[in-house]
Amino acid sequence: MSADAPDPHPVTGQLFASPVQPGTGWPGDPAVASTPVARSPAEVRRLAHQAQDVTDLQACVSVCRACPRLVEWRESVARSQRRAAFADQPYWGRPGPAFGDRSASVLMVGLAPAANGTNRTGRMFTGDSSGDFLYAALHRTGWASQAESTAAGDGQVLKDIRIVAAVRCAPPQNQPTAQERATCRPWLARDMQLSAPRLRAVLCLGGLAWDAVLAAARELQWEGVRPKPRFGHAREFTATTPDLRAIRVVGCYHVSPHNTYTGRLTTAMLDEVLLSLRE
């Protein structure tokens, strides 16, 4: 259970060290050994701006090392702080790239990967209770091919929707700092910009994702984001891109256990929001 002791992938059985090195065969890994690595906020901005398409962007996202605290935490979890149930599995231990349809008309934005979810699987909202709740709803409402998402390579496919995050690395106590959120913002802004010609809606899971989307939209000079629209479940407003494309921005309570176990977010509430995105 260390970076020097490979473990078998739970789906393919291939051996991987933790954290996983780019280009070594992890299912869905968008990066290769030569993918450029951002090591500062300035390099994040430069590489995000230079990304020609969603594939290029996610490759750079998946190897980013611009936030030292987050790099240390995600790799420490991958090497020596794995949950007991996953102690015999390799951990991705890198930023979480987007997952879903590259030509999607809907973006779903969460806050950050979970330490033993995406940080383990390399796929957004996969392998934890939040993901269990979300993917079941995505399947019920026709966005996902399967009701479960347990590991990269498990056959899960999303249609016309792509999942991203405001912060791409697992943060300690699930709380990224304001500086970490700002450093990661260019990745989100570029994803929104590259998606804009096809984009109909952005779904924000929680208030921090809502804030991140609004901040990115302001940087992209989208109209309708000032004064700041207030977040709430099923609240929405219309943003307008510089080329006059109208995009719905929709709020949804986060699919965290705190919300789903207490009934603040029910399956019916989530299904209703997801179905509304088809309108």
C-alpha positions as CSV (number, residue, x, y, z in Angstrom):
1,M,0.0,0.0,0.0
2,S,2.5,2.6,-1.2
3,A,3.6,4.3,-4.3
4,D,6.3,1.6,-4.7
5,A,3.8,-1.3,-4.3
6,P,1.4,-1.7,-7.3
7,D,-2.1,-2.9,-6.7
8,P,-4.6,-4.4,-9.2
9,H,-7.2,-2.1,-10.7
10,P,-10.7,-3.3,-9.5
11,V,-12.0,-3.7,-13.0
12,T,-9.1,-4.5,-15.3
13,G,-6.8,-6.2,-12.9
14,Q,-3.8,-4.2,-14.2
15,L,-1.2,-3.2,-11.7
16,F,-0.8,0.5,-10.8
17,A,1.3,2.4,-8.4
18,S,-0.4,5.1,-6.3
19,P,-0.7,7.9,-7.3
20,V,-1.2,6.7,-10.9
21,Q,1.3,8.0,-13.4
22,P,-0.1,9.5,-16.6
23,G,-0.1,7.3,-19.7
24,T,0.2,4.0,-17.9
25,G,-3.1,2.6,-19.0
26,W,-5.6,3.7,-16.3
27,P,-9.1,3.5,-17.9
28,G,-10.1,7.0,-19.1
29,D,-6.8,8.7,-18.3
30,P,-6.7,11.7,-20.7
31,A,-3.0,12.4,-20.1
32,V,0.2,10.9,-21.4
33,A,3.8,11.2,-20.0
34,S,4.4,14.3,-22.1
35,T,1.3,16.2,-21.1
36,P,2.4,19.6,-19.8
37,V,2.1,20.1,-16.0
38,A,0.9,23.4,-14.4
39,R,3.0,24.2,-11.3
40,S,1.7,27.7,-10.6
41,P,-1.5,29.7,-11.0
42,A,0.1,31.5,-14.0
43,E,0.8,28.2,-15.7
44,V,-2.8,27.1,-15.0
45,R,-4.0,30.2,-16.8
46,R,-1.6,29.7,-19.7
47,L,-2.3,26.0,-20.3
48,A,-6.1,26.5,-19.9
49,H,-6.0,29.2,-22.5
50,Q,-3.9,27.1,-24.9
51,A,-6.2,24.0,-24.7
52,Q,-7.7,23.6,-28.1
53,D,-10.5,21.2,-27.1
54,V,-12.0,19.5,-24.1
55,T,-9.7,16.5,-24.5
56,D,-6.6,18.7,-24.4
57,L,-8.0,20.6,-21.4
58,Q,-8.8,17.5,-19.3
59,A,-5.3,16.1,-20.0
60,C,-3.7,19.2,-18.5
61,V,-6.2,19.3,-15.6
62,S,-5.4,15.7,-14.7
63,V,-1.7,16.3,-14.0
64,C,-1.9,19.8,-12.5
65,R,0.3,20.5,-9.5
66,A,-0.4,24.2,-8.9
67,C,-1.7,24.0,-5.3
68,P,1.0,22.5,-3.0
69,R,-1.4,21.8,-0.1
70,L,-3.8,19.9,-2.3
71,V,-1.0,17.9,-4.1
72,E,0.3,16.9,-0.7
73,W,-3.1,15.8,0.6
74,R,-4.3,13.9,-2.4
75,E,-1.0,12.0,-2.7
76,S,-0.8,11.3,1.0
77,V,-4.3,9.8,0.9
78,A,-3.4,7.7,-2.1
79,R,-0.2,6.4,-0.5
80,S,-0.9,5.9,3.1
81,Q,-4.4,7.1,4.2
82,R,-6.7,4.8,2.1
83,R,-10.0,3.7,3.5
84,A,-9.8,0.2,4.8
85,A,-12.3,-1.1,2.3
86,F,-10.1,0.0,-0.5
87,A,-6.7,-0.7,1.0
88,D,-5.9,-3.3,-1.7
89,Q,-6.8,-1.0,-4.6
90,P,-4.6,1.6,-6.4
91,Y,-5.6,5.2,-5.9
92,W,-5.7,7.7,-8.8
93,G,-4.2,10.4,-6.5
94,R,-4.4,13.1,-9.2
95,P,-6.8,15.9,-10.1
96,G,-10.2,14.7,-11.3
97,P,-10.7,15.3,-15.0
98,A,-14.2,15.9,-16.4
99,F,-16.3,12.8,-17.1
100,G,-19.0,12.5,-19.7
101,D,-19.9,13.5,-23.2
102,R,-17.2,15.7,-24.8
103,S,-19.9,17.4,-26.9
104,A,-22.4,17.8,-24.1
105,S,-25.0,20.5,-24.1
106,V,-25.2,20.4,-20.3
107,L,-22.4,20.9,-17.8
108,M,-22.8,19.7,-14.2
109,V,-20.5,21.4,-11.7
110,G,-19.7,20.0,-8.3
111,L,-17.3,21.4,-5.6
112,A,-14.4,19.0,-5.4
113,P,-13.4,15.3,-5.5
114,A,-13.8,13.2,-2.4
115,A,-10.6,11.8,-0.9
116,N,-11.8,8.2,-1.2
117,G,-14.1,8.7,-4.2
118,T,-12.7,10.5,-7.3
119,N,-9.3,10.6,-5.7
120,R,-9.4,6.8,-5.7
121,T,-11.3,6.1,-9.0
122,G,-10.2,9.0,-11.2
123,R,-13.8,9.6,-12.2
124,M,-16.0,12.4,-10.9
125,F,-18.6,11.4,-8.3
126,T,-17.6,7.7,-8.5
127,G,-17.2,5.2,-5.7
128,D,-18.8,7.1,-2.8
129,S,-22.3,7.8,-1.4
130,S,-22.6,11.1,-3.2
131,G,-21.9,9.4,-6.5
132,D,-24.3,6.6,-5.6
133,F,-27.1,9.1,-5.2
134,L,-26.2,11.1,-8.2
135,Y,-25.7,8.3,-10.8
136,A,-28.9,6.6,-9.8
137,A,-30.7,9.8,-10.5
138,L,-28.9,10.3,-13.8
139,H,-29.9,6.9,-14.9
140,R,-33.5,7.3,-13.9
141,T,-33.7,10.6,-15.9
142,G,-32.0,9.2,-19.0
143,W,-28.6,10.9,-18.7
144,A,-26.5,7.8,-17.7
145,S,-26.3,4.3,-19.1
146,Q,-26.0,2.6,-15.7
147,A,-27.5,3.3,-12.2
148,E,-24.1,2.8,-10.6
149,S,-20.6,4.1,-11.1
150,T,-18.1,2.1,-9.1
151,A,-14.8,2.5,-10.9
152,A,-13.3,3.9,-14.1
153,G,-13.7,1.3,-16.8
154,D,-17.0,-0.1,-15.4
155,G,-18.9,0.7,-18.6
156,Q,-20.7,3.8,-17.4
157,V,-21.5,6.3,-20.2
158,L,-23.1,9.7,-20.0
159,K,-25.1,11.2,-22.9
160,D,-25.2,14.9,-23.6
161,I,-23.9,15.8,-20.1
162,R,-20.4,16.3,-18.6
163,I,-19.4,16.5,-15.0
164,V,-16.7,18.8,-13.8
165,A,-15.7,20.4,-10.5
166,A,-14.9,23.9,-9.2
167,V,-11.8,22.5,-7.6
168,R,-10.2,19.4,-9.2
169,C,-8.3,17.9,-6.3
170,A,-9.5,16.4,-3.1
171,P,-9.1,19.0,-0.3
172,P,-8.6,18.3,3.4
173,Q,-11.9,18.3,5.3
174,N,-13.6,18.9,1.9
175,Q,-12.7,22.6,2.2
176,P,-10.6,24.2,-0.5
177,T,-9.2,27.6,0.3
178,A,-10.3,30.8,-1.5
179,Q,-6.8,30.8,-3.2
180,E,-7.2,27.2,-4.3
181,R,-10.6,27.9,-5.8
182,A,-9.2,30.9,-7.7
183,T,-6.2,28.9,-8.9
184,C,-8.5,26.2,-10.3
185,R,-11.0,28.6,-11.9
186,P,-9.3,28.9,-15.3
187,W,-9.9,25.2,-15.9
188,L,-13.6,25.6,-15.4
189,A,-13.8,28.9,-17.4
190,R,-12.0,27.3,-20.3
191,D,-14.4,24.2,-20.2
192,M,-17.4,26.6,-20.2
193,Q,-15.8,28.6,-23.1
194,L,-15.1,25.5,-25.2
195,S,-18.6,24.1,-24.5
196,A,-20.4,27.4,-25.2
197,P,-21.2,26.7,-28.9
198,R,-23.3,23.7,-27.8
199,L,-24.1,24.6,-24.3
200,R,-27.8,24.9,-23.2
201,A,-27.4,24.7,-19.4
202,V,-25.0,24.6,-16.4
203,L,-26.2,22.7,-13.3
204,C,-24.5,23.8,-10.1
205,L,-24.4,21.3,-7.2
206,G,-24.3,23.6,-4.2
207,G,-23.6,27.2,-3.4
208,L,-19.8,27.0,-3.9
209,A,-20.2,25.5,-7.3
210,W,-22.7,28.2,-8.1
211,D,-20.2,30.9,-7.0
212,A,-17.5,29.3,-9.1
213,V,-19.6,29.2,-12.2
214,L,-20.6,32.8,-11.8
215,A,-17.0,33.9,-11.3
216,A,-15.9,32.0,-14.4
217,A,-18.8,33.5,-16.3
218,R,-17.8,37.0,-15.3
219,E,-14.2,36.3,-16.5
220,L,-15.7,35.1,-19.9
221,Q,-17.7,38.3,-20.0
222,W,-21.1,36.6,-20.0
223,E,-24.0,38.9,-19.3
224,G,-26.7,38.3,-16.6
225,V,-24.3,37.5,-13.8
226,R,-24.3,40.9,-12.2
227,P,-25.8,41.6,-9.7
228,K,-25.1,38.2,-8.4
229,P,-28.1,35.8,-8.7
230,R,-28.9,34.1,-5.4
231,F,-28.4,30.4,-5.1
232,G,-31.2,28.1,-4.2
233,H,-32.5,24.6,-5.1
234,A,-34.1,24.8,-8.6
235,R,-33.4,28.5,-8.8
236,E,-32.1,29.6,-12.2
237,F,-31.3,32.5,-14.4
238,T,-30.2,33.0,-18.0
239,A,-26.6,34.0,-18.8
240,T,-25.8,35.3,-22.3
241,T,-22.4,34.7,-24.0
242,P,-20.6,37.4,-26.0
243,D,-22.0,35.9,-29.2
244,L,-25.5,36.2,-27.7
245,R,-26.1,32.5,-26.9
246,A,-28.5,32.1,-24.0
247,I,-27.5,29.5,-21.3
248,R,-29.5,28.5,-18.3
249,V,-27.7,28.4,-15.0
250,V,-29.6,26.1,-12.6
251,G,-29.0,25.5,-8.8
252,C,-29.3,22.2,-7.0
253,Y,-28.6,21.3,-3.4
254,H,-25.4,19.2,-3.3
255,V,-25.7,15.4,-3.3
256,S,-23.6,15.2,-0.1
257,P,-24.7,12.7,2.6
258,H,-25.5,15.7,4.8
259,N,-28.2,16.8,2.4
260,T,-29.4,13.4,1.2
261,Y,-29.5,11.6,4.6
262,T,-31.4,14.5,6.2
263,G,-33.9,14.8,3.4
264,R,-32.9,18.3,2.4
265,L,-32.3,16.8,-1.1
266,T,-34.7,14.0,-2.0
267,T,-34.6,11.7,-5.0
268,A,-37.8,13.4,-6.3
269,M,-36.1,16.9,-6.0
270,L,-33.0,15.8,-7.8
271,D,-35.0,14.0,-10.5
272,E,-37.1,17.1,-11.1
273,V,-34.1,19.3,-11.6
274,L,-32.4,16.8,-14.0
275,L,-35.6,16.3,-16.0
276,S,-35.9,20.1,-16.3
277,L,-32.6,20.3,-18.1
278,R,-34.2,18.5,-21.1
279,E,-36.7,21.3,-21.6
